[in-house]
C-alpha cells in the first residue's frame, strides 16, 4: 500500500511538473516582481514633479498652462491604485499606461519651457532635478522592458500546449502588457540639456530655495 502511495505521489509530481504548473508559479512571481519595480520607478518620478514644477515657477510664472497640465497629469497618476491585481485587468492596466504616458508628455513640455529661460537652465537646483528625472526615466525604461519580457514569457506559457490545459484548469489568463506602439516613446526619456548658459542675476522674487 505504501509503495502504491509513493508511486501515485511520484506520478502526480511528474504530471504537475510536465503540465507547466510549476512554470506558472515561477513566471507569475517574475511578473509580480517586475511590476513592483515598474511602479517603484514611476513613483520615484511622480515624487520629483512638485519640486521640479516649483523650481520652474520661480523663473517662469507666466507658464501657467504648463504647470496646470503637469500637476493634473500627476494627480491622475496618483488616483490609480497600481496594485499587483492591476496586471490582471486589461482595462485598468490601459488606464494606468495612458496616465503615465500623459505625465511623460507633460514633463517633456515642462522641460522645453526651460529653453526660453537661460537663468532657469543655469539654476543648480533645476539642473539637479533634471539629472534625477533623466536617471529615473532611464530606470523606467529598464523596468518596463523587464516587465514586458516577463509577461511575454508568461503569456506564451498560457497559450502553448500542454501548459494551456493547465491554464484553463486553474484560470491562468493572459496578462496585459505595455503596447508595442508606445515603445518608441519608452526609449526616449525627456531630453535634458546640460550645456551651461552664462548665469545672470536671479529674480528678486518668486525664487525657490533648495
Buried (B, 14 or more C-beta within 10 A) or exposed (E): EEEEEEEEEEEEEEEEEEBBBEBBEEBBEBBEEBBBBBBEBBEBBBEBBEBBBBBBBBBBEEBEEBBEBBBEBBEBBBEBEBEEEBBBBBEBBEBBBBBBBBBBBBBBBBBEBBEEBEBBBBBEBBBEBBEBBBBBBEBBBEBBBBBBBBBEBBBEBBEEEEBBEBBEEEEBEBBBBBEEEBBEEBEEBBEBEEEEBEEEEBBEEEBBEE
